[in-house]
Amino acid sequence: MRYDFDRVVNRLGTHSYKWDQMEKLYGSKEILPLWVADMDFESPPAVKEAIVRRAELGIYGYSFGEEGYLDAIVDWQSRRHGWDVSKSWIAQSPGIVTTLSLAVELFSEPGADVILQSPVYYPFFDVIRMNGRRVADNPLVIRNGRYEMDYGHLESLMQGGAKLLLLCSPHNPGGRVWEREELLRVGELCRLYGVTVVSDEIHADLALPGHTHIPFASLSPEIADLTLTALAATKTFNLPGLQSSYAIASNPELRRTFETRIKTLSIHMFNHFAQDAVEAAYREGGEWLDQLLAYISANLDFAAAYLEEHLPQVKVMKPEASYLLWTDCRELGLDIAGLKQLMYREAGVAFNEGSIYGASGEGWLRINVACPRSILEQALERFCAAAAAYVK
């Protein structure tokens, strides 16, 4: 491989949200963090070079979006996902969660039901509740070792008046890459009941070998007309600190409403470094991404095999996308506090405790495997050794 993903990069003392808060959040500086979803790998060389060039300017003034940046987005979506996007459909946003929150504010009424499908990325709950709306939960069901949608219950929520759906595609934390037929079924229900869809597709580029992400808005012009798609290069190329994302909507009224609110809040300006970094990533980062996905896939296989050998009571839901491993620890018989005690105090590791993704996540842990294999192995060793005390 051209890129060395086994190399350990010391991130301590770099204001790292992931690494430099262990004592504050979990009580010890010695805890290994495999939680928040950024990667312990350097971004592609072309990205680093683009950022260095911007830094060397020495003047960090206001920036605007150039055509090359928009062209890079259009080209990337076409090459990687077979989605033909017009530059005029693209709206700037500082972050995916910002897009979700504004969409809840703009496309639902105060006190209204907004649909999500738990277990799901916890800010989905926050942006609904903190905007004065109600969570209409359409829980996913486990069939054949993976999550599937409950379409009957989903339709009942729409029949009950819910007019906005927050779709997580690919799914976080379960790692599902929704198939065309599944998405079409959702789309037809949304068309039937006049439901707007905000599709969070930040993990789109991280579909693992053998799986293909299908943009929800690419299914048909009619489905695109009711969809706002939230996207970013940040998860793909490890750029979350640059605070850069974008939304795509072919429906001019939907897009205009969103852009007007973005400008009203004056959050439409570009980070000085983000535009060049994203353009470099999309134009020159494809090979790096392909090798990253191969490495992540191997890490996932390693983690699953290690747990099967050393702690078979813990079962994994092997993801079809991303570097997040959703892990069923219910056979350990621990409640929420017990799992936290096991992780932070006894094993010295920080995974994400599952109940933050909804009630159906209780007893589960989310493990971020986007790190050198040596760190992953050390964390699993610690966890399995500590968890052995709970095996009956």
N, C-alpha and C positions, 0 to 999 in steps of 0.2 A: 504494500500500500504506500502511496505517495505521502500520505499525511499520518503523523504519529499520534494516534489517539490514546496510546498507552502512556504518553508522557504526563507526569504529574506536575501541574502548575500550582504554585503556592499562591493562593488567593487571600491569605490572611493579611490583615493590615491594608486592604485595598477598598475599604468601605463596602465590602461585599455583604449584601443583605442575607445571602445564604450562609456565609462562613464566619462573619465577624459579629454575629449576635448570639452565638451559642450559649454563652454564660448568662446573658440577659434573658433569653427566651426559655432556656432549658436547664440552666443551673450549673453548667460546666463548660469550660473551654475545650475539653477533650472529646466532646461529642462529635461524631462524624455526621455531617449534614447531607442527607439524600432526600431532601424534601422539596423546597420551592423549585419551580420548573425553569431553572436555567441550567446550562451545561457547563461542565468543568473542562471544556475544550476551547482552544483559541478559535476565533472566527476564521474564515478563509483568508489567505494572504492578501488577496485583492481588496478585501474589506479593510484590513489593517492599513494597507498602503493608501487607500482613499482617505481614511481618517487622518493619517499622518500628513498627507498633503494639505488637508483642510486646516489642521493644527498649525502648520508652518506658515499659514497666511498671517498669523499674528493679530488679526482683527476679526472678531467674532460677532459680526453684525447680523441684522435680520436677513433671512433667506426666503426666497420664494420658489415655488415648484416649477422646474424647467421641463421642457418637452422630453428631454432624454430620460428623465425619471419616469414619466408617464409611459413612454414607449417601452421602457424596461419592464414595467408591470404588465402591460398588454402582451408583450412577447413571452414573458414567463408564464402567464396564465394559458396562453395558447400552446406553448411547448410542453409544459408539465402536466396540464390538465385538460387540454383540448377544448378550452373555453374561449370563445371569441368575444372579447370585451372591447368596447369603444372607450377612448380616452375621456370622452365627455361624461362617462358614467362614474368616474372615479372622484371621490371626495376625500379630503384629508381629515385625519383624526389623530389625536395624540396617543390613543390606546384603545385596545379592544373593549375593555371594561367601560371606558368612556362612551364608546359607541353603543354598547348595550344599555347603559344607563340613560343616555339621551333618547334612545329609541323607545324605552319604556315611557319616558316623560312625554314624548311626541306622539306616539301611536297607540296610547291607551288613555283611558279616563281615570281621574283619581278614584280610588276605591275599587277599580275594576280588577277582574281576574286576569292574570298573565300566566301562560302555560310554560312550565319547564318539565324536564324528564329526569328525575333523580334516580340514582345518585349522580350529581353533576357538579361541576366546578362551582365552589361555594359563592363567588361573587354574583352568580345568577340569582341566588336568593336575596343577596344584599340590594342589588339594583331594583328589584321588584319592591321589596319592603320599604327601603329608604326613600323611594319615590311615592309612597303612600298607596301602593297597589297591593293586591293579595296574591299569594302564591297559589296557583292551580297546578298541583303536582300530578303528573301522569307518569307514575313510577315505571321504570323499565323492569322487565321480567327476565330471569335467567333461564335459557333453554339451550341444551347441548353445550353448556359451558361458556356461553356468551350472552350478552344482553340483546334483547329484542324488544320492539315496541308493542304496547297494548293499544291497538287501534280502536277497539270498541270503547275503551275508557277515554281515549283521546277525543273521539267524536262526541262523547257525552259532555266533555268540558266545553267543546265548541257549541254544542246545542244549548248549554247553560249560559252562553253569552260571552265567553272568552274570545277576544278579537286579536290577541297577540301571542305568538309562540316564539320562545327563545330556543332555537335548535342548536345543539352542540354536535358539530360534524367536521372531522371525526370526534368521537365521544371522549370526553375527559371526565372521570378517570378510567372508564372501562376499556378504552382503546378500540371501540368498534369503528370500522369503516362501513358506513351504511351503504347497502347495495342499491342499485338503481330502482328495483321494484319497491323496496322499502320507502325510498324517498318519494317516488311517484305516488305511493299510497297516501303519504302525508300531504303532498302537494294537492292531490285531488280533494282531500278533506278541507284543506285551507281555501281552495277555490270555491267549494260548495258553500262554506259558511262565512266567506269574506274575512278570513284571518290573515293578518300581516305576519310575515316570518322574518325574524332577524337571525341569520345563520352565522354562528361563530365558527369560522373555518381556519382558525389560527394554526391548527395542526395539519392542515391539508397537505403540505409538502412532505410530511413525515410519515406518509403511508409506507408500511414496511413491504419488503419484497413479497410478491404474490398478491398484493392488494392494490386497488386503484381507487383513489378518491374521486368522487363525482360532485362537482359544485352544484348545490341545490338549484341555483338560478339558471344552470345550464340545461335543466330538464326540458323546458319548453318556454316559449315567449310568455305564455299565460302565467306560469309559475314565477318566472322572472319578474313579472309585473307587480307581484305582491311581496317581493323579497328585497331585503337589504342585507348584503353579505359583508361581514366584518373580517378583514384579512390583515396580515402583517408578515414581514420577513423576520421578525424578531425571534420567534421560537425556532425557525428553520436554521438561522445562521448565528444564533446566540448573541442577539443585539438588544435585549430588553431594556437595558439602561439608556438607550438612545430615544426611548419614548416616541416611537414612530409606528403608525398604522394607517390603514385607509379603508374606506367602505366603497362598495360597488353597488349601484342601483340603476337599472335601465329605465325604471319608471321615473320620468322627470319630476313629477309632483313629489314623490317620496324623497328623491335626492335633494330637491330644492328645499323642502321642509327641514331635512337634516342639515344641509349646509348653512341655512339661515341661522339655525340654533348654534352651530359651531362658531359662526362669525359673531353672533350676538354675545357669546361668552369669550370672544377673542382668543380662541384656542386653535385657530386655523393656521398659524404661522409654523414654519418648518424649524425643527432643531438644526443648528448650524451644521452638524455632522451627518445627520440621518439620511438626507437625500442622496448624497454621494455614496454613503455606505450601502444603502439599499440597492442603488443602481449597480454598484460593483458586484454585490452579492448575486443579483439576478442575472447579470451578464456573464460573470466569470466564476460563479460558485457551484455550478452544476456538478462537476466532477467531485469536488469536496463533499457535496451533499450525498452523492451516490455512495461514496466510501464511508461517510458517517453512518448512513442507514445500514450498511453491512455490519459495521462495528456494533451499533446499537442492537441489531438483531442477534448478533452473537452474544452480547451482554445479557439480553433477555433469556436466551437459551441457557446461558451459564447460570443465571439466577434461578430459573425454574428447576434445573437439574440439581443445583446445590440444595435448594429447599426440599426437593423430593427425597434426596439422600439423607439429609441431616435433620429435617423437621417435616416429615410427611404429613403431619396434622395440619400444616399450613398449605393451602391450595392457591395456585395462581390462576388468574384469568388472563391468558396470553393475549397481549394486545395485537391488533392489526395495524395500528398506527401509533406513533410517538414513542417516547422513551420512559413512559410511566407505567409501572407494573402494579396492577390492582390485585391485592393479596388478601385472601380470605383466612382470617385468623380465629374464626368463631369456635373452632374445636379446642382452642386453648382455654375457653371458658372465662375470659376476662371481660370486664365491663370497660367503659371508656377510660376511667381513671386507672384501671389495671393495665391497660395497653400502654398508656403514657408512662406509668411507673416502670413497666418492662423496658420500654425504649430508652427513656431518658436517664433513669437512675441505674438500671441493672445492666442494660446492654451498651449504653453509651452511643446510641445512634438516634438520629432524628429522621423518621419517615413522617408522612402526613397521616394523622389519625382520621379514620374514615367517616365518622359521624358529621364532620363539617360539610360533607357532600350530600347530606340528607339522612333521614332516619334509617333508610335502607342500607346506608354505608356503615352503620355501627357494627363493630367487630372486624372491620377491614382496615388495611393499611395501604397507602400509596407510596411506592418506592421509585425514586428517580434514579434510573440506571445510566444516565448520561454522564459518566465519569470513567476514568481509567479503570480497567479490570481489577487492578490491585486494590483500589479503594472500595470497589463493590464487594470484592471477596472479603476484605477486612470487615466491612459492615455486616455482611451476612454471617460471618463467623461469630461476631459478637452477639448478634441477635439470636442465632440458633443455640449458642451456648447458654445464654441467659434464659431463653424460652424453654429449654429442656426441663427446667424445674417445674413447669406447669403441665407437662405431658403426663397424662394418666395412664 
